[in-house]
Amino acid sequence: MISIMASAGIKGHNSSRETGEDCVDGSVYSALICREIGNCRFVDLHFDDEASLYTAFAELGEVCNRFAWDEQARIVVLSFDGEMAEWNSSGTSIVEPVAKLKQPVIAAIRGDAIGIGLELALACDLRIATEGARLGFPQIQKGRIPSNGGTQRLPRLIGHSKAMEMILTGDLINAEEARRWGLIHRVVPADALMSYATELANDMSEKSPLSLSYAKEALYSGGDLTLDQGLKMELDLYLLLFSTSDRAEGITAFKEKRKPKFDGA
């Protein structure tokens, strides 16, 4: 496994802001650290109370808006403490800026993913949890329900029956069970969380960014279509790639028996 977190300033929520390359044009944020390594963007949320948590999500929205226009950003790694305080929503989902990113987003979850923490993880595309972590939606036990996509994204991932059980009982499940259900993709030791996430991000960043974006669009949008409609959309997206230099580079690299160098065009 590669180990570049020290140079990236992404060892945890106490990481220094003075190391690595800032990926937000020098903007200063109080509740997150953003670092750029090649075509990967690393965002680390850190918060101590409800006020700083609210600030973290507000700043996360700003950073996601920047990534939407960052042509060099191919993969986003979002690391955070998964146990977050609940607060009254303003009527808009605080995790939607993450869910709407065209780039694949990897969630590196420190510890438990409970309530809003799990909803943030569900807004990401790939989820990595640590051994011994617990996951769940306990809001029902406090007279609430998930309000940031939990009731909608959870059944789409693990099925209606298991989602009903998790949300209506408020019970927590462990990371291994979450992996078996398809809620989590990988479970790793706590001290290997960022090294695994970084290795995965680097590997994915070598793929065509257009193919990554189109594949993500097909997977998500297809779930709201009939099978025939989804197949047509998939074919349309596939044909759009025919005119790209990335497709030509992939064919050339295969013939020359070398790794392709995609430029996203």
N, C-alpha and C positions, 0 to 999 in steps of 0.2 A: 504493500500500500504506500502511496505517496504521502509525504508529510510536509505541507507548505503552509499550514495554518499560522505558524509563528510569524512568517514573513508577511502573511496577509492580515494579521491583526484579528483573527477570528478564533481565538482559543476559547472564548466564552463571553459572558456578558460584562466581564471586567477588562476586556481587551483594550489595549492602548489605541487611541485614535491617531497616534503619530506614526504608525507603521503601515506599510502597504500603500497601494495607490487608491486614492479616493475616486469613487465611480459616480459622484454626484456633483461634479464641477466645483468642488470646494465648499459646497453648502454645509452649514453646521447644523447637526441634528442633536437633540438632547436625549432621545430615547432609542436610537438605533445607530449602528455602525454599518457603513456600506463600503465594500472593497471590490476592486476589479482585478481579476487574474485572467489574462487572455480574453477569451470570449465568455467567461463565466462572471456572474455578478453575485456576490455574497452579501446578504443582508442579515444582520444579527439584531434582533429586538431585545431590549433589556429594560426592565421596569421593576419598581419596588412597591408601588401602591396603585390604587385605582386611577389617580390623576396622571401618573407617568404612563400607565397602560393606555389611557385615552390618547395621550400625546403620541405614544408609539404607533398607534393605528393611524392617526392623522398624518404622521410623517411617512408611514409606510405607503399611504395613498399617494403622497407626493412623489416618492421614489418610483412607484409603479408607473406613474404618468411619465416620468423621465425614461424608464425602460421601454415604454411603448414607442419612443422615437429614437432609441439607441440601436442603430443598425449593427453594431458590433456585439451586442448582448444576445447570446444564443441560449444560455441556460441561466436560471436564477435559483440560487440556494437560499432558502429562508430558514434560519435557525432561531429557536425561541424556547422559553420555558412554557410547557404545555398546560400548566395549572394557572388559570387566570381568574381574576375576580369578575363577577357579573356586574353590569351596570345598566341603567335604563337606556334603551336605544333611542336614537333621534328619529327613527323611522326608515333609515337606510342601512343596508348591511355593511358592516365595517370590513368585511373580508372580500367584498366584490372586486376591489381593485386588483387583488391577487388572482382571483378566478378569471378575470378578463384578460390577463396577460397572454399574448400570443406565444411567448416562449414557454417551454416546459419549466415547471416550478417544482423543485425538490424540497420537501419539508424535513428538516433535521430537528426532531423534537427532543428537547431535554426533559427527561422525567415524564411525569404523568401528562396525559392530554385529556383535560376535563372541561366540559362546558364550551366556552368561547375558544379555548385552546384547541379542542377537537374540531370545532367549526373552521378555524383557520387552517388546520391540517387538511380538512376535507376540500378546501378551496384550492389546495395544491394538487399536482398531478401524480407525484410519487411521494410516499411517506416512509420515513425511517424512524423507528422508535428504539429506545434503549431497553435492555433486559430489566425485567422487574417493573416496567412501567404499567400503569393502569389507564384505561380509556373509558369514557362514558359521558352521558348527559344526565347529570343529577338534578336538572332544573325542576323536574316534576315534583321533587320532594320539597321544593320551596314555593310551590304554587305557580311555577312558570313553565314555559316551554322554550326550546331553542329558538332563537330569533335571528340567527345569522346563517341560515341555510341548512341547519342540522336536519330538520324534518324532510328536506327535499333531497339533499345530496346523499345522506346515509342510506336510504332504501335503494337508490340508484347504484350504490356500490356493493351492498351486502344482501340486498333483497328485502322485500316488504316485511316478511315474518320476523327476521332477526332485528330489523330496525324498530319494529313495534315493541319487541321485547326490551331492547336497550332504552328506548325513550320512555315507554310507559312505566317501567319499573324503576328507572333511574339507577339501576345497578351498574357497577363498573366491571370491565373484563380486563384480563391481563394481556400483555403484548403478544404473547404466543397465540392466544386464542384469537386476538384481533388479526394476526397474520393468517391464521387458518381460514378466517371468515372473508379475507380479502380486503380488510380495512387498512391494514399495514402491509407494506411490501417487504420490508426487511427489519429484523430485530438484531441489534448489535450491542456489544458492551459499551457502556457509557463513554469510556476513554477512546473508543474507536469511532464515535458518531461522526465527527467532522472529517476524519480521514476517509471514511467510507463515502460520505456525501460528496467530498471533493473528488475522489477517484471516479465516482459515477458521473459527476458533472463534467469532468474533463473528457471522459470517454464519449458522452453524448454531444459535447461541443464540437467534436470532430465530424459529426454528421452534418448533412445539408440542413441549414436553418429553414429553408423553404419546405423541405420534406417534413421536418419536425413540426412546423407550424400547421401544414396541411393535414398531417396525420392527426394532430391534436384536434383540429377543427372537425375532421370526419368522425372521430370517436365521440366527441361531445354532441355535435349537432345531429348525428345519426340517431341518437337515442330518442329524439323527439319526432322522428319521421317514421313512416311505414318502411318495411323492408325494401320495397321497390324504390321508394323515394331515396332512401339511404344509399342504395346501390348506385343510383344515378348520380347522386352527389359525389360519392366516392370516385366514380369514373371521371366526372368532370374535373375534380381536383387532380386526379392522376394525369389527365390529358394536359392540364395547365402546366405541369412540370416538364412536358415534352419540349417546350420552347425555352427552357432555362439553361444557362451555362453550367449549373450544378449537375444537371442530368448528363450533359455532354462530358463533363469532367469525370463523373462516375464511370461512364462507359470507357473513356480513355484510360483511366487509372486501372480498371479491370484488365484491359487488353495489355497494358504495360506492366501488370503485376506489381503495382505500387499502391500506397495509400492515397486516396483522393484528397485534394485540397479544395474544399468548397468555399466559395466566396459569397454565397447567398444571393446570387443573381441568376 
